[in-house]
Amino acid sequence: MSQISKLAVIQDGAVIGQNVTIGPFCFISSEASIGDGTTIDANSCVYGKTTIGKNNKIFSHAVIGSIPQDLKFNGEDVELIIGDNNTIREFTLFNPGTKGGGGKTIIGNENLFMGYVHLGHDVIIGNHCILANAATLAGHVELGNYVVIGGMTPVHQFVHVGDYAMVGGASALAQDVPPFCMAEGNRASLRGLNLTGLRRHLERDDINALKSAYRELFESGKPLKDTASELLENSDNHYVTDLCNFVIKTKRGIPFERKNI
């Protein structure tokens, strides 16, 4: 049985699942859908066409689904989709999509969003990501799976961060970070592989293959995309393949120190 405070405002039409808890002074819009087992603490708001999956924990004063901070937005039909088992801490702000970005902001499963995190419009986030306090994603940013964004770090619009990558705290990221890599600084640049994260999830042989590929790509001084194409032809390791494909497809470029041959 759901536990909904008498001091919460639930608009007609809202869909509330089983065993949902909604605290006092919350607002749930008529177009919202709240999945089974989700908890929404006091003074949080769920606006617009927002779908929240199962067993999410939303702490107090979160603002979920308010209109995009985009001057081009003119009341279009847009939405925010949140998966299952996410932890969304205090004073977070998540915006839906915009017409120009496909109309959807999409968040996966098992993510941790610490206090004051902002997710801009048309953001796409995978699974098992951690965004530390006051990390800020601009519009159209895409994060893969198992990404870590350090506290107080802003990420420029249209940036793509690959699987298992990490961006250090108090950085400023304006370009793409390939999977398995670590970036840090203002402006952020590559500092090597995210070895601590990789050791939690990958086998040693795969990490060694990535180390070799990283050296060829970013420390040899060779043309980046040509080197990635060569590695694709010569490696059968699928993690190396993922890394090289990301390098070839990047649109904003990759921030690293280029060496002369």
FENKAQUI-V396918 format. One record per helix or strand of 3 or more residues. SS is the DSSP state (H for helix, E for strand). FROM is the first residue (numbers start at 0). LEN is the number of residues. If there is no record, write none. Layout:
BEGIN
[[SS/FROM/LEN] [SS/FROM/LEN]]
END
This chain:
BEGIN
[[E/48/4] [E/62/4] [E/78/4] [E/92/3] [H/98/3] [E/103/4] [E/180/6] [E/187/6] [H/194/7] [H/203/15] [H/223/11] [H/237/12]]
END
